[in-house]
């Protein structure tokens, strides 16, 4: 009866909604499902953050509209964290903008800079909002293949006619879904590319604090000249087990921050003040919390990698994120293999095709369940492994 807009029609189905439908159907059938699909941390938010929210929410002053720019004390806490973590200096008044989760800001950012027909350079595979935000803004995604042969880094040798019509390039390391990491030399090449072609860099750094084996993830903003061309998005969701709280931020070039703030002022009314105050408690947390979370995920990673190798799977242990990116058996599609695992082993994984054309042939496993359940998943795979 009602016709959807062409922009909405052009959006691919949001992968995690489809996975959730399959999961709910399986649960309704009474099946014991091990969900290794959506990357939602299973550990609770630390108690001191919850306590800060509780105390702040009792203050009537937090119940009113928040400022569009967010609380000055929260922006200062973000600036302090960036200085401590990356050695990057940020002006909390002009170079930081709190968000209702980084996903919201990433999806809205293209509205500030894309006109109909403009290109955004989008990695493939990628976190779906890069492509979705581009389409909703009237832009055209241009795929940058992330190939295993190039360590899942994009090739910046892009045709001149595309570069001339491109306004944005998205980068995301540590990467979702491939779990790949990027050296500072790559970021240097991206800055040079952006300066030469007058293209905005959008860096998604959501997984910077989930790292293993002594690896430390850099920020794009550490590179000289990065603030001239880029904006970086970060989130408390994965780092502090706060996915449902919806709290993140953008930082970087002041003009880019101002443009995003203008978009948001016409769409939302900011983040609940009590949650921003809880965010300060998170960013002020002892380093031990981050070390403990990385230890938990590394133990899970090692268990799964060892178990899969024992079954004949070829798998490299990732240095970051809580994902493992795996090739599916030959002559099988990622969707077909995911369906096989659900039907035969009651295991949910994410088929690569949902992340893009060049993700076909892979599945993503999330390490967001206990070691006991992961071990059980390995045992189930022994009974249906096609290798």
C-alpha positions in Angstrom: 0.0 0.0 0.0 2.8 2.4 0.9 5.8 2.7 -1.3 9.2 2.8 0.3 11.7 5.5 -0.7 14.3 4.5 -3.2 17.0 5.0 -0.6 15.4 2.6 1.7 14.8 0.1 -1.1 18.5 0.3 -2.0 19.6 -0.7 1.5 20.6 -4.4 1.8 18.9 -6.3 4.6 20.6 -5.6 7.9 22.4 -8.8 8.6 22.0 -9.0 12.4 18.3 -8.6 12.2 18.2 -11.7 9.9 20.4 -13.6 12.3 18.2 -12.6 15.2 15.1 -14.0 13.4 16.8 -17.3 12.9 17.9 -17.4 16.5 14.5 -16.6 17.9 12.9 -19.3 15.7 15.5 -21.9 16.9 14.9 -20.9 20.6 11.1 -21.2 20.0 11.7 -24.8 18.9 13.4 -25.5 22.3 16.9 -26.0 20.8 20.1 -25.4 22.8 21.7 -22.7 20.7 25.3 -21.5 21.1 25.2 -17.9 19.7 28.6 -16.9 18.1 26.9 -14.4 15.8 26.4 -10.8 17.0 29.4 -9.4 18.9 27.7 -8.4 22.1 29.9 -8.8 25.2 28.7 -11.4 27.7 30.5 -9.8 30.7 28.6 -7.2 32.8 29.3 -3.5 32.9 31.7 -2.9 35.8 29.9 -2.1 39.1 31.5 1.3 39.6 30.1 2.5 36.3 26.6 1.2 37.2 26.8 2.8 40.6 27.8 6.2 39.0 24.7 5.9 36.7 22.5 5.1 39.7 23.7 8.1 41.7 23.6 10.5 38.7 20.1 9.4 37.6 18.8 10.3 41.1 19.8 13.9 40.5 16.9 15.8 38.8 19.4 18.0 37.0 20.3 15.1 34.8 16.6 14.6 33.7 16.5 17.6 31.4 17.6 17.8 27.8 21.4 17.4 27.5 23.5 19.9 25.6 23.9 19.1 21.9 27.6 19.1 22.4 27.4 16.9 25.4 28.6 17.7 29.0 31.9 19.7 29.1 33.1 17.3 31.8 32.5 14.3 29.6 34.3 15.9 26.7 37.2 16.7 28.9 37.3 13.1 30.1 37.5 11.9 26.5 40.3 14.4 25.8 42.2 13.2 28.9 41.8 9.5 27.7 43.0 10.3 24.2 46.1 12.0 25.7 46.8 9.1 28.1 46.1 6.4 25.6 47.4 7.7 22.3 49.4 10.9 23.1 46.9 12.8 21.0 45.9 16.3 22.1 42.2 17.2 21.5 40.3 20.5 22.1 37.3 19.3 24.2 35.3 22.4 23.0 35.8 22.0 19.2 37.3 18.5 18.5 35.0 16.1 20.4 31.3 15.3 20.1 29.5 12.7 22.3 27.2 10.3 20.4 24.4 7.9 21.1 26.8 5.1 20.3 29.4 5.4 17.6 27.1 3.6 15.1 24.7 6.5 15.2 27.4 9.0 14.4 29.0 6.9 11.7 25.6 6.5 10.0 24.7 10.2 10.2 28.1 11.6 9.2 27.6 11.1 5.4 24.5 13.4 5.6 26.9 16.3 6.3 29.1 15.9 3.2 27.6 13.7 0.5 25.4 15.0 -2.3 23.4 12.8 -4.6 25.8 10.7 -6.7 28.9 11.4 -4.6 31.1 8.4 -3.8 32.1 7.1 -0.4 35.0 4.7 -0.5 33.8 1.8 1.6 35.9 -1.3 2.6 34.5 -4.6 1.6 33.8 -6.5 3.9 32.7 -3.8 6.3 30.6 -2.9 9.3 27.2 -2.3 7.5 26.5 1.3 8.6 29.3 2.6 6.4 27.4 1.5 3.4 24.0 2.1 4.8 24.8 5.7 5.9 26.2 6.4 2.5 23.1 5.2 0.7 20.7 7.1 3.0 22.7 10.3 2.3 22.2 9.8 -1.4 25.7 8.7 -2.0 27.2 5.8 -3.9 29.4 3.2 -2.1 32.5 2.3 -4.0 34.0 -1.0 -2.7 37.6 -1.2 -1.6 38.3 -5.0 -1.5 39.9 -6.2 1.7 41.8 -9.3 0.5 43.6 -11.9 2.6 46.6 -11.6 0.2 46.9 -7.9 1.2 46.5 -8.5 5.0 42.9 -7.2 4.7 44.1 -3.7 3.9 42.6 -1.7 1.1 44.5 -0.9 -2.1 44.4 2.9 -2.4 45.1 2.8 -6.2 41.6 3.9 -7.1 40.6 5.1 -10.6 40.9 8.8 -11.1 37.3 9.3 -12.2 36.2 7.7 -8.9 38.6 9.7 -6.7 37.5 12.9 -8.3 33.9 12.2 -7.2 34.7 10.7 -3.8 34.2 12.7 -0.6 34.7 10.1 2.2 36.9 7.0 2.8 36.0 4.7 5.7 38.8 2.8 7.5 38.4 0.4 10.5 41.3 -1.1 12.4 41.3 -3.3 14.4 38.8 -4.5 11.8 35.3 -5.9 12.0 34.7 -8.5 10.6 38.2 -9.7 9.6 40.0 -8.9 12.9 42.9 -7.5 10.9 45.1 -4.8 12.3 46.8 -1.9 10.6 50.4 -0.5 11.1 51.0 3.2 11.4 52.6 3.1 7.9 49.2 2.3 6.5 47.6 5.3 8.3 50.4 7.5 6.9 49.5 6.4 3.4 45.8 7.1 4.1 46.6 10.6 5.3 48.7 11.3 2.2 46.0 9.9 -0.1 43.3 12.1 1.6 45.4 15.2 1.5 46.2 14.7 -2.2 42.6 13.9 -3.2 40.8 16.2 -0.7 38.9 13.2 0.7 37.6 13.0 4.3 38.9 10.0 6.4 36.4 8.4 8.7 38.3 6.1 11.1 36.3 3.6 13.2 38.4 2.7 16.3 35.8 0.8 18.3 38.0 -2.3 19.0 41.3 -0.5 19.9 41.3 -1.9 23.5 40.7 -5.6 22.8 44.2 -6.7 21.9 46.4 -9.7 22.5 50.0 -11.0 22.5 51.4 -7.6 23.5 49.9 -5.8 20.5 48.8 -2.2 21.0 46.4 -0.6 18.5 47.3 2.9 17.3 44.9 5.7 16.6 44.6 7.2 13.1 44.9 10.6 14.8 48.4 9.9 16.0 49.6 10.5 12.4 50.9 13.9 11.6 48.3 15.7 9.4 45.5 13.3 10.3 43.4 16.1 12.0 43.6 18.1 8.8 41.6 15.4 6.9 39.9 13.1 9.4 37.4 12.2 12.1 37.6 9.2 14.4 34.8 7.4 16.1 35.1 5.5 19.3 32.7 3.7 21.7 32.4 2.5 25.3 30.3 -0.5 24.1 33.0 -3.1 23.6 35.7 -1.7 25.9 33.5 -1.5 29.0 30.7 -4.0 28.1 28.2 -1.1 27.6 26.6 -2.0 24.3 23.1 -1.3 25.5 24.1 2.0 27.1 24.6 3.7 23.7 27.6 6.0 24.4 30.4 6.9 22.1 32.0 9.9 20.5 33.6 11.4 17.5 36.9 13.3 17.6 39.2 15.0 15.2 39.0 17.9 12.7 36.9 20.7 14.2 35.1 21.5 11.0 34.1 17.8 10.6 32.9 17.7 14.2 30.9 20.9 13.7 29.2 19.5 10.6 28.2 16.3 12.3 26.9 18.3 15.3 24.7 20.3 12.9 23.2 17.1 11.5 22.6 15.7 14.9 21.0 18.9 16.2 18.3 18.3 13.6 17.8 14.6 14.5 18.3 14.0 18.2 18.7 15.8 21.6 21.9 14.3 22.8 22.9 11.6 25.3 21.2 11.3 28.7 23.3 13.3 31.1 23.5 10.5 33.7 24.9 8.2 31.1 27.6 10.7 30.2 28.6 11.0 33.8 28.8 7.2 34.0 31.0 7.4 30.9 33.4 9.5 32.8 33.6 6.8 35.4 34.3 4.3 32.6 37.1 6.4 31.1 38.6 6.9 34.5 38.6 3.1 35.2 41.9 1.4 36.3 43.8 -0.1 33.5 43.3 -3.5 35.2 39.7 -3.7 33.7 41.0 -3.5 30.1 43.8 -6.0 30.8 41.3 -8.4 32.4 38.9 -8.2 29.4 41.7 -8.8 27.0 42.9 -11.8 29.1 39.4 -13.3 29.0 39.0 -12.9 25.3 42.6 -14.1 24.6 41.9 -17.3 26.6 38.7 -17.8 24.5 40.6 -17.1 21.3 43.3 -19.6 22.1 40.7 -22.3 23.0 38.8 -21.8 19.7 41.9 -21.5 17.5 43.4 -24.7 19.1 40.1 -26.5 18.7 39.5 -25.5 15.1 43.0 -26.5 14.2 42.5 -29.9 15.7 39.5 -30.3 13.3 41.6 -29.4 10.3 40.6 -25.8 9.9 43.2 -23.3 8.7 43.0 -20.4 11.2 45.4 -17.6 12.2 45.0 -16.2 15.8 43.9 -12.6 15.5 45.9 -9.9 17.4 42.8 -7.9 18.2 38.9 -7.8 18.4 36.8 -10.6 19.8 36.2 -12.1 16.3 37.7 -15.0 14.3 37.4 -14.8 10.5 37.3 -18.2 8.9 37.2 -19.6 5.4 34.3 -21.9 4.7 34.8 -25.3 3.0 35.3 -25.2 -0.7 32.2 -25.3 -2.9 30.1 -24.0 0.0 28.7 -20.4 0.3 29.0 -18.6 3.6 25.2 -18.5 4.0 25.0 -22.2 3.2 27.7 -23.1 5.7 26.1 -20.9 8.4 22.8 -22.7 7.8 24.6 -26.1 8.1 26.0 -25.1 11.5 22.7 -23.9 12.7 20.8 -27.0 11.5 23.4 -29.7 12.4 25.2 -28.2 15.4 22.8 -25.6 16.8 25.6 -23.0 16.4 25.0 -19.5 15.1 27.8 -17.8 13.2 27.7 -14.7 10.9 27.9 -15.5 7.2 30.5 -13.3 5.5 28.2 -12.3 2.6 26.3 -10.0 5.0 29.4 -7.8 5.2 29.9 -7.4 1.5 30.8 -9.1 -1.8 34.4 -9.8 -1.0 33.4 -11.4 2.3 31.8 -14.4 0.5 33.7 -17.5 1.4 34.1 -16.6 5.1 32.2 -16.7 8.4 32.7 -14.7 11.5 32.8 -16.2 15.0 32.3 -14.0 18.0 34.1 -14.9 21.2 31.3 -13.4 23.4 30.3 -16.6 25.2 32.0 -18.5 28.0 34.9 -20.9 27.6 32.6 -23.7 28.5 30.2 -22.9 25.7 33.0 -22.4 23.3 34.4 -25.8 24.2 31.0 -27.3 23.7 30.8 -25.6 20.3 34.1 -27.3 19.3 32.7 -30.7 20.4 29.6 -30.1 18.3 31.7 -29.2 15.3 33.5 -32.5 15.6 30.3 -34.3 14.8 29.5 -32.2 11.7 32.8 -30.8 10.5 33.1 -31.0 6.7 36.9 -30.8 6.8 
